[in-house]
């Protein structure tokens, strides 16, 4: 699980900017601030002013990220650095700087001797690799680091490799010739498929700038605006806080790019209110975890997934965003419906009006936060590159928040006859928030950048040893031509990888291993295959035994982690069903004749409605066991790729839900008669 540390800035007064943290010497905190702000400024410069070459951009980015990592995270989580730890971290800090900047400084010479590397190149390759592995252990967790180490050992453990004695333990299909440490080091550090490959390239360009945008929204108060807006819109309805959690998580998660961060941000408000309304603590935590996980599949950011999918498939980023909107809405609609059904079953009411903000009041105080989002969407639609769009969005939120702060200061100054003082104060506060946002954006990007760099190690080894084709062969053999069995294997693999990998790294590793088999052997369209793997990579956030988003929600809800995980798994069932529907009905992703697209969209909605009703045994009123079984069968029929079977499934669902509504009306009529008699 990604380690979390405190933001080293805290504004004691509006004119006071001092680096503060839970612990640590002041020079260290200033150095953290300096490197973090420097990284964000570098990214802004390369995104909007002067684009840099591939290795220049990625080399400087990784060097600064690893330097920041060793400043933020000590050798042991939660423990202060001793003298020896400080010495070791200083060495790792310098190694981080040297390994990244060596590539940048000597790039022309390295390119000139391509394939004939000197000893210094190989030494720096392993310095960078080992430093990166330690950075991964600290910032991301042991699981991803172990996978990186195992990948390297696999590369050198072949029959001709330096660890050939271990190669004999490899199963026949996984055996390979083996490669020297020099060859592996060069592949990892000096090739375009290694550490500085595509995953890090996406993290160093598109992802960082959008993470910085999310950080700027957070420090300027936009996060609270979206939460208040969600509560104002849904708080009076049955189960209002739970529905607000779904909406707030959809809006915030689509920008934050982290399900755990989303849980902590929105869950601090929504979970206590859900408990107050009558949801059990585990239910409240599960709802928040499921909704926050959905933020990872909601455009525009999709937890870095949209950019990675665009790079791997060569489909324009805007197209990825467009085709992802409807599936994401289906997922959130499923969570929302389950929340609504539980609220009705348990007889819940909404919150009183006097405890909720009003939409007009929320919009009056924060409408300007919508402008950067509108600008972002507009620029994407007209074809501006995503990295430049991110730059304009960051600059836009800074400008809008600054203008609003200055306007508020002018109003206060006129009212209190202290215009100059208030304006000076506004500039100081604005400067502090700007620095906070720059530093926070850099810190938030550390884990994802390091994870992508480690994923690059796996990608390099897969390419060097041919492991991808071998893994695909195993998958084909196990599935034996059955596409459902193949998809089940993808689910199992994603769960196993999710035990130690963050979502982005899990997607990269999994698509490299199973992607060729899904597209070439099972005929799944390329874009659908990538979306399928990306969606299934999310399930480790909400699936026991290791459900990181659910664990974070359980801590806020005060519930048992396993019980909360089970609830989150139940609410997040759309993660399994929606991708399955994409596979058997690819027209909703690839497009086609309008009637067919509309029909498939309609049956997807009907199927998820029936699924939620069958799962909870309730819609308008309680559903009998035999009807739940028939509903489940009808849902399966809708997923079957045959029009006649689909129509039969839709008609069955319509009949069963119609019977449920008629039963509800009879109950309502009977209740009315009893009430009249009792009078």
Secondary structure, 3 states (H helix, E strand, C coil): CCCCCCCCECCCCCCCCCECCCCCCHHHHHHHHHHHHHHHHHHHHHHHCCCCCHHHHHHHHHHHHHHHHHHHCCCCCCCCCCHHHHHHHHHHHHHHHHHHHHHHHCHHHHHHCCCCCCHHHHHHHHHHHHHHHHHHHHHCCHHHHHHHHHHHHHHHCCCCCCCHHHHCCCCHHHCCCCCCHHHHHHHHHCCCCCCCCHHHHHHHHHHHHHHHHHHHHHHCCHHHHHHHHHHHHHCCCCCHHHHHHHHHHHHHHHHHCCHHHHHHHHHHHHHHHHHHHCCCHHHHHHHHHHHHHHHHHCCCCHHHHHHHHHHHHCCCHHHHHHHHHHHHHHHHHHHHHHHHHHHHHCCCCCCCHHHCCCHHHHHHHHCCHHHHHHHHHHHHHCCCCHHHHHHHHHHHHHHHHHHHHHHHHHHHHHHHCCHHHHHHHHHHHHHHHHHHHHHHHHHHHHHHHHHHHHHHHHHHHHHHHCHHHHHHHHHHHHHCCCHHHHHHHHHHHHHHHHCCCCHHHHHHHHHHHHHHHHHHHCCCCHHHHHHHHHHHCCHHHCCCCCCHHHHHHHHHHCCCHHHHHHHHHHHCCHHHHHHHHHHHCCHHHHCCCHHHHHHHHHHHHHHHHHHHHHHHCECCCECCHHHHHHHHHHHHHHHCCCHHHHHHHHHHHHHHHHHHHHHHHHHHHHHHHHHHHHC
